[in-house]
């Protein structure tokens, strides 16, 4: 009877051990964690109705501007829909009211600035840039930023910036950053190619990418956020599309959390591929870093 009792105890202990191991299966834990955070991120769409709009609301109210008719620094103070086409050796400046929305349509533009940003958003509540279908748009600056040191990017914005549409945008930044915003940057649809002396795309308060195709070559960081705080401040989220980064420093540098899911991602960097001050959430099948 003693042998049977010992065997029964052994079997019971073995069963409990197997149950404990199963409960702590790292693969299952990771899968559960992955499912939890992805459910949380995807249940809320961070695009507003304004972000989704890619066509003018009223064709008769659109202000259409041919850059071929202008030279030097062109300042836009109007809100609403503005349609740009043509070439400009100079700079486009948006200086609307701080509570106004500006929707800029790029319909085959080439803007080359010899001093400061090619596009500089100085004042607005929010700016949406639509890349008109079947168009190629090119922005470039120069190493000369005399009196423009406070706006160190080829495409610079002081407010929230959204880029959508199915066209193409190519940015050549010879001074510092390619695309830089003091607030949040949303990249929705479109094909973006950024070549930068500094950071490729820098959104101080956050970067959100969905369904866009983004190619970044930068001497510093590829994608970068710098601020932290509530409401996802400092988060970098790539929830769709494709992202390719070649960086001289860090490929993706997030001041808070990083989320990568439902996307293609290829990152090459000299120092670090990914750096976060928070947590890096990377879904299975995405990490090609």
C-alpha positions in Angstrom: 0.0 0.0 0.0 2.9 2.3 0.7 4.2 1.9 -2.9 0.8 2.7 -4.3 0.5 5.8 -2.1 4.0 7.0 -3.2 3.1 6.5 -6.8 -0.2 8.4 -6.4 1.6 11.3 -4.8 4.2 11.3 -7.6 1.5 11.2 -10.3 -0.3 14.1 -8.6 2.8 16.2 -8.3 3.7 15.5 -12.0 0.2 16.5 -13.1 0.4 19.7 -11.1 3.8 20.5 -12.5 2.6 19.9 -16.1 -0.4 22.1 -15.4 1.9 24.9 -14.0 4.2 24.6 -17.0 1.2 24.8 -19.4 -0.1 27.8 -17.6 3.2 29.6 -17.9 3.9 28.7 -21.5 5.7 31.7 -22.9 4.4 31.2 -26.4 0.8 31.2 -25.1 1.5 34.3 -22.9 3.0 36.2 -25.8 0.0 35.2 -28.1 -2.4 36.4 -25.4 -0.5 39.7 -24.9 -0.4 40.2 -28.7 -4.1 39.6 -29.0 -4.8 42.0 -26.1 -2.8 45.0 -27.3 -3.8 44.6 -31.0 -7.5 44.5 -30.0 -7.0 47.6 -28.0 -5.2 49.5 -30.8 -7.5 48.5 -33.6 -10.8 49.1 -31.8 -10.3 52.8 -32.2 -9.7 54.5 -35.5 -7.3 57.4 -35.0 -8.4 59.0 -38.2 -11.0 61.8 -38.1 -13.5 62.4 -40.9 -11.3 65.3 -41.9 -8.3 62.9 -42.2 -10.2 60.6 -44.5 -11.4 63.3 -46.9 -9.4 63.3 -50.2 -11.7 65.3 -52.3 -12.9 68.9 -52.0 -16.3 69.3 -50.3 -17.4 72.0 -52.8 -15.5 72.3 -56.1 -16.7 75.9 -56.6 -15.1 77.0 -53.4 -11.7 75.5 -54.0 -8.9 78.0 -54.4 -6.7 76.9 -57.3 -3.2 78.2 -57.6 -0.6 77.5 -60.3 2.8 77.9 -58.8 4.1 78.7 -62.3 2.6 82.1 -61.8 4.5 82.9 -58.7 8.1 83.4 -57.7 9.9 83.5 -54.3 7.9 83.3 -51.1 4.2 82.7 -51.4 2.1 83.1 -48.3 -1.4 81.5 -47.9 -3.6 83.0 -45.3 -6.9 81.4 -46.3 -8.4 78.4 -44.7 -10.4 75.7 -46.6 -9.4 73.8 -49.7 -6.4 75.0 -51.7 -5.3 73.2 -54.9 -1.7 73.6 -55.9 0.0 72.7 -59.1 3.1 73.7 -61.1 6.7 74.6 -60.1 8.1 77.2 -57.7 11.6 78.3 -56.9 10.8 79.5 -53.5 8.7 78.7 -50.5 5.0 78.0 -49.7 4.0 79.4 -46.3 0.7 78.7 -44.6 -0.2 81.4 -42.1 -3.9 80.9 -41.3 -5.7 81.6 -38.0 -4.9 79.3 -35.1 -8.4 77.8 -35.1 -8.7 77.2 -38.8 -8.3 74.0 -40.9 -6.4 74.2 -44.1 -6.7 71.4 -46.7 -3.9 71.5 -49.2 -4.1 69.4 -52.4 -0.8 68.7 -54.2 -1.5 68.1 -57.8 1.9 67.7 -59.4 4.0 70.3 -57.6 7.8 70.9 -57.5 8.9 73.3 -54.9 12.6 74.1 -54.5 13.6 76.4 -51.7 17.1 78.0 -51.5 16.5 79.3 -47.9 14.4 77.4 -45.4 11.6 74.9 -45.8 9.9 74.3 -49.1 6.6 74.2 -47.2 6.3 75.9 -43.9 3.1 75.8 -41.8 3.4 78.7 -39.4 -0.1 78.9 -38.1 -3.3 76.8 -38.3 -5.3 74.5 -36.1 -4.6 71.6 -38.5 -3.3 71.0 -42.0 -4.3 68.1 -44.2 -2.2 67.5 -47.3 -3.8 65.3 -50.0 -1.6 63.8 -52.7 -3.8 63.9 -55.7 -4.0 60.5 -57.5 -1.6 59.9 -60.4 0.6 62.9 -59.5 4.2 63.2 -58.4 5.1 65.9 -56.0 8.7 66.9 -55.1 9.9 69.2 -52.3 13.5 70.1 -51.8 15.5 72.6 -49.7 19.2 73.6 -49.5 21.8 73.8 -46.7 21.0 77.5 -46.3 18.7 78.1 -43.4 19.7 81.7 -42.5 17.0 83.2 -40.3 15.0 79.9 -40.6 16.8 77.9 -37.9 13.6 77.5 -35.9 11.9 75.6 -38.7 14.7 73.0 -39.6 12.9 70.8 -42.0 12.1 70.7 -45.7 8.4 70.2 -44.8 7.8 71.9 -41.4 4.5 72.2 -39.4 3.7 73.9 -36.1 0.4 72.0 -35.9 -1.1 68.6 -36.5 -0.3 67.4 -40.0 -2.1 64.7 -42.0 -0.9 63.4 -45.3 -3.3 61.3 -47.3 -4.3 60.5 -50.9 -2.9 58.0 -53.4 -0.3 60.2 -55.2 3.4 60.4 -54.5 5.5 62.8 -52.5 9.3 62.9 -52.6 11.2 65.0 -50.1 14.9 66.0 -50.3 16.2 67.6 -47.1 19.7 68.9 -47.4 19.8 71.0 -44.2 18.2 68.8 -41.4 14.9 66.9 -41.2 12.7 65.8 -44.0 9.2 66.1 -42.6 8.8 67.6 -39.1 5.9 68.6 -37.0 5.7 70.1 -33.5 2.5 68.1 -32.8 1.3 64.8 -34.4 1.9 63.5 -37.9 -0.5 61.1 -39.6 0.5 59.3 -42.8 -2.5 57.8 -44.4 -2.3 56.3 -47.9 0.1 57.6 -50.6 3.7 56.9 -51.4 6.3 58.9 -49.5 10.0 58.9 -50.1 12.1 61.0 -47.7 15.9 61.7 -48.0 17.2 63.7 -45.1 20.4 65.1 -43.6 18.8 64.8 -40.2 15.7 62.8 -39.1 13.5 61.5 -41.9 10.1 62.0 -40.3 9.8 63.6 -36.9 6.5 64.2 -35.1 7.3 65.6 -31.7 4.0 64.4 -30.1 3.5 61.3 -32.2 3.5 59.5 -35.6 0.6 57.4 -36.8 0.9 55.5 -40.1 -1.8 53.5 -41.8 -2.0 52.1 -45.4 0.8 54.4 -46.6 4.0 53.3 -48.3 6.9 55.1 -46.7 10.6 54.9 -47.7 13.1 56.8 -45.5 16.8 57.4 -45.9 18.3 59.6 -43.2 21.7 60.4 -41.7 20.2 60.5 -38.2 16.9 58.8 -37.2 14.3 57.4 -39.5 11.1 57.9 -37.6 11.3 59.9 -34.3 9.1 61.3 -31.5 10.5 63.4 -28.6 7.7 64.2 -26.2 5.9 62.1 -23.6 2.5 62.4 -21.9 -1.1 61.4 -21.8 -3.3 60.5 -24.9 -0.5 58.6 -26.6 1.8 61.5 -26.7 5.2 60.3 -28.1 3.8 57.1 -29.5 4.8 55.7 -32.9 2.2 53.4 -34.4 2.4 51.7 -37.8 -0.8 49.8 -38.3 -0.8 49.0 -42.0 1.1 49.8 -45.2 4.8 49.3 -45.7 7.8 51.0 -44.0 11.4 50.9 -45.1 14.1 52.7 -43.2 17.8 53.1 -43.7 19.2 55.3 -40.9 22.6 56.6 -39.8 21.6 56.5 -36.1 18.4 54.9 -35.0 15.8 53.4 -37.4 12.7 54.0 -35.2 13.1 56.2 -32.0 9.9 56.5 -29.9 9.7 58.7 -26.8 6.9 56.5 -25.6 5.5 53.2 -26.8 5.9 51.7 -30.3 3.2 49.6 -32.0 3.9 47.6 -35.3 1.1 45.4 -36.7 -0.6 44.5 -40.0 2.3 46.1 -41.9 5.5 45.3 -43.8 8.5 46.7 -42.0 12.2 46.7 -42.9 14.6 48.7 -40.8 18.4 49.1 -41.2 20.4 51.3 -38.9 24.0 52.0 -37.9 23.4 52.3 -34.1 20.0 50.8 -33.2 17.1 49.5 -35.3 14.5 50.3 -32.6 14.7 52.4 -29.5 11.8 53.2 -27.2 11.4 54.9 -23.8 8.2 52.9 -23.4 7.4 49.4 -24.6 7.8 48.0 -28.1 4.7 46.0 -29.2 5.5 44.1 -32.4 3.0 41.6 -33.8 4.1 38.2 -35.1 4.9 38.2 -38.7 5.8 41.9 -38.8 9.3 42.1 -37.3 11.7 42.2 -40.2 14.0 44.6 -38.3 
